[in-house]
Amino acid sequence: MKRKGVLLLLMMTMTLLLSSCWSKKELTDLAIVSAMGVDKTEDGRYTVTLQIINPGNVAGGMQGGGGGTQSPPITIYRGSGDNLVEASRRVSTKMSRRVYYAHANLLVIGEKLAREDGINVLIDAFDRDPEFRATATMVIANHTSAADLVKTLTPVDKIPANKVLKTLEFTERKWGENVKVSLQDVMMGLESPGGKSVVGGFRMVGDHKQARMLENLQESAPEATLRASGIAVLKQGKLVDWLYGKTARGTVWILDKIQGTDINIDWGGRKEAVAYQTVRQKTSVSAQIKNGQPHISVHTRVEGDISEMEVPVDITNPNVITKIEQAVRQEIKKELRMAIERAQKDKTDILGFGEVFHSSRPKEWKKIKSEWNDVYFPKSKVDITVEAYVRRAGLRNKSFLSGVKENQ
């Protein structure tokens, strides 16, 4: 009897402690945000552009409704305010649902805002919001507004935010001239010595009015589309430079974020005749003080395959392979040097040399920390060492062009 009383008391206590569904959110009451764009207006206010998912249209595609009309997979809502919170809350006056940020995986910052005001104040607002993800990917709108990027409809990926995320992921993996960073990554970079960070750039190519129309999705070659474009350099939270091409790839090399890329080298008097595809790569950076001045050493090791040859090349000859490896080393070293010189010109240590000093030479770092970006980093001597090796040559050793030339 006593045991039954204790069990009953325990059950009653648990009933009082259980929270049940006090914080439930009905799906029909939520407007799920997939992407958020932030711009600066002419009068200095913030404009927030929200990309809201239309669940029914995403699940069933753009189907005809009762009257045979089509509906896009997303709906765009905008709001303006003196700060980010005000602009975001003003959107609620146009919607019948609660704005829900927990699934927002893309944050787009307009170039004008990033260059003139910087993003530090915005990041504080995002970091305070318990609903907004710190793992959301951040991009800077390149030569366009954040609103234009968020509004653009994409033909393959129904949700435009997914188009941006997947493009950054695959171009980082296959080409190496772009980076995919999260809000958390940017925060860590801006809080590090020197307050610098790199952010992937994205732009809308084509007619911005056509980009938001359904007709754009019905073309085999859309008149407007989104594409990855460069790497944004942030210093003290503000956009100070754009990196493109080999300079951008050299930066990614030094940051040890290259996952795969192609190196083209000249051969037999022909430009970029041999394509070298990287398979494994590793970059390490060390720092020391020589004669009272910072001295950096960058070492990169690369292994890869020959993926294409536009001229006859006898790759069965070890001496030829050695020459190809030397040419690849020189090309990579050139790109690394371009990246270093650009960063030193901008007086922005986006390459992380300061962090290396901080971890390996803490006493010396305290003496140069305050003047690192403006005085010591631009004048630092950097030694570059590159190892490149050819491991395979695809499905054939003898060049197809060599066989054609022999039979002619």
C-alpha positions in Angstrom: 0.0 0.0 0.0 2.8 2.3 0.9 4.5 1.5 -2.4 1.4 2.4 -4.4 1.2 5.7 -2.5 4.8 6.6 -3.4 4.2 5.7 -7.0 1.1 7.8 -7.1 3.0 10.8 -5.6 5.8 10.3 -8.1 3.4 10.3 -11.0 1.7 13.5 -9.7 5.1 15.2 -9.3 6.2 14.3 -12.8 2.9 15.6 -14.2 3.6 19.0 -12.7 7.2 19.1 -14.0 6.5 18.0 -17.5 6.4 21.0 -19.9 4.1 19.3 -22.4 3.7 21.4 -25.6 3.7 24.9 -24.1 6.1 26.1 -26.9 4.4 24.3 -29.8 4.4 26.0 -33.2 1.7 25.0 -35.8 3.2 24.7 -39.2 0.2 26.5 -40.7 1.1 29.5 -38.6 4.8 29.7 -39.7 6.4 31.5 -42.7 9.6 29.5 -43.2 12.5 31.7 -44.3 15.1 30.0 -46.5 17.2 33.1 -47.2 17.6 36.6 -45.9 19.1 39.6 -47.7 20.2 42.9 -46.1 20.8 46.1 -48.0 21.3 49.8 -47.1 18.8 52.3 -48.5 19.7 55.8 -49.8 18.6 57.4 -46.6 20.8 55.1 -44.5 18.2 52.7 -43.3 18.2 48.9 -43.5 16.1 46.9 -45.9 15.5 43.2 -45.2 14.4 40.9 -48.0 13.0 37.5 -47.0 12.8 34.5 -49.2 9.7 32.5 -47.9 9.1 28.9 -48.9 5.8 28.0 -50.4 5.6 24.4 -49.2 2.9 23.2 -51.6 4.6 24.6 -54.6 8.0 23.1 -53.7 6.5 19.6 -53.1 4.4 19.5 -56.2 6.3 21.7 -58.5 4.8 24.8 -60.2 1.4 23.3 -60.7 -1.7 25.0 -62.1 -4.1 26.2 -59.5 -7.9 26.3 -59.6 -7.7 28.9 -62.4 -4.8 27.3 -64.2 -2.3 29.9 -62.9 1.1 29.0 -61.8 2.8 29.9 -58.5 6.5 30.1 -57.7 8.1 28.0 -55.0 9.0 31.1 -53.0 7.4 34.4 -52.1 9.4 37.6 -51.3 8.6 40.0 -48.5 10.5 43.2 -47.7 10.7 45.6 -44.7 12.7 48.6 -43.8 13.8 50.1 -40.5 16.5 52.0 -38.6 18.0 48.7 -37.4 17.8 45.1 -38.4 15.3 44.1 -35.8 12.9 46.9 -36.7 13.2 46.0 -40.4 12.5 42.4 -39.8 9.5 43.0 -37.6 8.0 45.4 -40.0 7.7 42.5 -42.5 5.0 41.0 -40.1 2.6 43.8 -41.2 2.5 42.2 -44.7 2.1 38.6 -43.6 -0.5 36.3 -42.1 2.1 34.1 -40.5 4.9 34.3 -38.0 8.3 34.7 -39.6 10.4 31.6 -38.7 14.2 31.8 -39.1 15.2 28.4 -37.7 15.5 27.0 -41.3 17.2 30.1 -42.8 20.5 28.7 -44.2 21.6 31.7 -46.3 22.4 35.2 -45.4 23.2 37.7 -48.2 24.8 41.1 -47.4 24.6 43.9 -50.1 27.9 45.2 -51.4 27.1 48.8 -50.6 26.2 48.0 -47.0 29.3 45.8 -46.6 31.6 48.5 -48.1 30.2 51.6 -46.4 28.9 50.5 -43.0 30.4 47.1 -42.5 28.7 44.0 -41.0 29.8 44.1 -37.4 26.5 45.6 -36.2 24.5 43.2 -38.2 26.4 40.2 -36.8 25.6 41.3 -33.3 21.9 41.2 -34.1 22.1 37.7 -35.7 24.2 36.4 -32.8 21.7 37.5 -30.2 18.7 35.9 -32.0 18.3 32.4 -30.5 16.3 31.3 -33.6 18.8 32.3 -36.3 21.4 29.7 -37.1 25.1 30.6 -36.6 25.8 27.9 -39.2 24.0 29.7 -41.9 26.1 30.4 -45.0 27.0 34.1 -45.5 27.7 35.6 -49.0 28.4 39.2 -50.2 26.4 40.4 -53.2 29.0 41.2 -55.9 28.1 44.2 -58.0 24.5 43.8 -57.2 22.1 44.2 -54.2 21.2 41.4 -51.8 17.5 41.9 -52.7 18.3 41.0 -56.4 20.0 37.8 -55.3 17.3 36.7 -53.0 14.5 37.5 -55.5 16.0 35.5 -58.4 14.2 32.3 -59.4 16.4 29.4 -60.3 15.4 26.6 -62.8 17.1 23.5 -61.4 16.9 24.1 -57.7 13.4 25.1 -56.8 14.5 27.0 -53.7 17.0 29.7 -54.8 18.9 29.5 -51.5 19.8 25.9 -52.2 21.2 27.0 -55.6 23.6 29.4 -53.9 24.6 26.9 -51.2 25.2 24.0 -53.6 27.1 26.2 -56.1 29.5 27.4 -53.4 30.0 23.8 -52.2 30.8 22.3 -55.6 32.9 25.2 -56.9 35.0 25.1 -53.7 35.4 21.3 -54.2 36.2 21.3 -57.9 37.7 24.7 -58.8 39.0 26.4 -55.7 38.4 30.1 -56.5 35.5 30.5 -54.1 34.9 29.7 -50.4 31.8 28.7 -48.4 31.9 30.2 -44.9 29.2 30.3 -42.2 28.2 33.2 -40.0 30.1 31.6 -37.2 33.3 31.5 -39.4 33.0 35.2 -40.2 32.5 36.0 -36.5 35.6 34.1 -35.5 37.6 35.8 -38.2 36.5 39.3 -37.3 37.2 38.6 -33.6 40.8 37.4 -34.3 43.8 39.7 -34.3 43.4 42.3 -37.1 39.7 41.7 -37.5 39.7 40.1 -40.9 37.8 37.5 -42.8 37.0 36.2 -46.3 33.5 35.6 -47.6 32.3 34.1 -50.8 30.8 36.4 -53.4 27.7 35.9 -55.5 26.1 37.9 -58.3 23.0 37.9 -60.4 23.8 37.8 -64.1 21.3 39.1 -66.6 18.1 41.2 -66.4 17.1 41.6 -62.7 13.5 42.2 -63.7 13.4 38.9 -65.7 15.1 37.1 -62.8 12.0 37.2 -60.6 9.5 36.2 -63.3 8.2 32.6 -63.9 9.1 33.0 -67.6 12.7 32.8 -66.5 12.2 29.2 -65.3 10.6 28.2 -68.6 13.6 28.9 -70.7 16.3 26.3 -71.5 18.8 29.1 -71.3 17.5 31.5 -68.6 18.0 35.2 -69.3 19.0 35.7 -65.6 20.8 33.4 -63.3 23.0 33.3 -60.2 26.7 32.5 -60.1 29.6 32.4 -57.7 31.8 35.4 -58.2 35.1 36.1 -56.3 36.1 36.3 -52.7 35.3 39.3 -50.6 38.0 40.6 -48.2 36.7 42.1 -44.9 38.8 44.2 -42.7 37.4 45.5 -39.4 34.1 44.3 -40.7 34.1 46.3 -43.9 34.6 45.2 -47.5 37.9 46.4 -48.7 38.7 44.3 -51.8 37.5 41.5 -54.2 39.8 38.6 -55.2 39.3 36.8 -58.5 41.0 34.1 -60.6 44.5 33.0 -59.6 44.8 35.5 -56.8 41.6 34.0 -55.2 42.8 30.5 -55.7 46.2 31.3 -54.3 44.5 32.6 -51.2 42.5 29.4 -50.8 45.7 27.4 -51.3 47.4 29.2 -48.3 44.3 28.9 -46.2 44.6 25.1 -46.8 41.0 25.0 -48.1 41.7 23.7 -51.6 39.7 20.5 -52.1 40.4 20.1 -55.8 41.3 22.1 -58.8 43.0 22.1 -62.2 46.4 23.6 -63.0 47.2 24.3 -66.7 50.8 24.5 -67.9 52.4 25.5 -71.1 54.1 22.8 -73.3 55.7 22.6 -76.7 55.2 26.2 -77.4 51.4 26.0 -76.7 49.7 27.9 -73.9 48.0 25.8 -71.2 48.5 22.6 -73.2 48.6 20.2 -70.3 45.9 20.0 -67.6 47.0 18.8 -64.1 44.2 17.7 -61.8 44.9 17.8 -58.0 43.9 14.8 -55.9 45.6 15.5 -52.5 47.0 18.8 -51.3 48.2 20.1 -47.9 49.5 23.6 -47.0 51.3 24.4 -43.8 52.6 27.8 -42.5 55.3 28.5 -39.9 56.6 31.7 -38.5 59.7 33.0 -36.8 61.6 36.2 -36.1 64.9 36.9 -38.0 66.9 40.0 -37.3 64.0 41.5 -35.5 61.6 41.1 -38.4 58.8 38.6 -39.0 59.6 35.7 -41.4 57.0 33.4 -42.8 57.4 30.1 -44.5 54.7 28.5 -46.6 54.9 24.9 -47.7 52.5 23.2 -50.1 52.5 19.6 -51.2 50.3 18.5 -54.1 49.6 15.2 -55.7 47.6 14.9 -58.9 46.9 13.3 -62.2 47.3 14.4 -65.8 43.8 14.9 -67.1 44.3 16.3 -70.6 47.0 17.0 -73.1 46.5 19.1 -76.2 49.9 18.3 -77.7 51.9 15.0 -78.1 53.7 14.3 -74.8 55.7 11.2 -74.0 54.7 10.7 -70.4 56.3 7.2 -70.3 59.6 9.2 -70.1 60.5 9.9 -66.5 62.3 13.1 -67.5 59.1 14.4 -69.1 57.2 13.7 -65.9 59.8 15.6 -63.9 59.5 18.6 -66.2 55.7 18.6 -65.9 56.1 18.5 -62.1 58.5 21.4 -62.2 56.1 23.4 -64.3 53.2 22.7 -61.9 55.3 23.8 -59.0 56.1 27.1 -60.7 52.5 27.8 -61.5 51.3 27.1 -58.0 54.1 29.1 -56.5 53.2 32.0 -58.8 49.6 31.9 -57.5 50.6 31.8 -53.9 52.9 34.8 -54.4 50.1 36.7 -56.1 47.8 36.1 -53.1 50.5 37.2 -50.6 51.3 40.4 -52.5 47.6 41.3 -52.8 47.0 40.7 -49.1 50.1 42.8 -48.2 48.9 45.6 -50.5 45.5 45.6 -48.8 47.3 45.5 -45.4 44.9 42.8 -44.4 46.2 39.4 -43.1 43.4 37.2 -44.4 46.0 34.5 -44.8 46.2 33.8 -41.1 50.0 34.5 -40.7 49.2 36.5 -37.5 47.5 33.5 -35.9 50.5 31.4 -36.6 52.7 33.9 -34.8 50.2 34.1 -32.0 50.3 30.3 -31.4 54.0 29.6 -32.1 55.7 32.9 -30.9 53.4 34.3 -28.2 56.0 36.6 -26.6 57.1 38.1 -29.9 53.5 38.4 -31.0 52.6 40.7 -28.0 55.2 43.2 -29.2 54.0 43.4 -32.8 50.3 42.6 -32.4 49.0 46.2 -32.4 50.9 47.1 -35.6 50.7 43.8 -37.3 48.3 44.6 -40.2 49.6 48.1 -41.0 53.3 47.8 -40.3 54.7 44.3 -40.0 52.5 42.2 -42.2 53.0 44.3 -45.4 56.8 44.1 -45.0 57.0 40.5 -43.9 59.3 38.3 -45.9 57.6 35.1 -47.1 59.4 32.0 -48.4 57.3 29.7 -50.5 58.1 26.0 -51.1 56.0 23.8 -53.4 56.1 20.1 -54.0 54.1 18.7 -56.9 53.9 15.1 -58.0 52.3 13.3 -60.9 50.7 10.1 -59.7 48.6 8.9 -62.6 47.9 9.7 -66.2 44.3 8.5 -66.6 43.3 5.4 -68.6 46.2 5.6 -71.0 49.9 6.3 -70.9 50.6 7.1 -74.5 49.1 10.3 -75.7 46.3 9.9 -78.3 47.8 12.8 -80.3 51.2 11.0 -80.3 49.5 8.0 -82.0 47.8 10.2 -84.6 51.1 12.0 -85.3 53.0 8.7 -85.8 50.4 7.3 -88.3 50.4 10.4 -90.5 
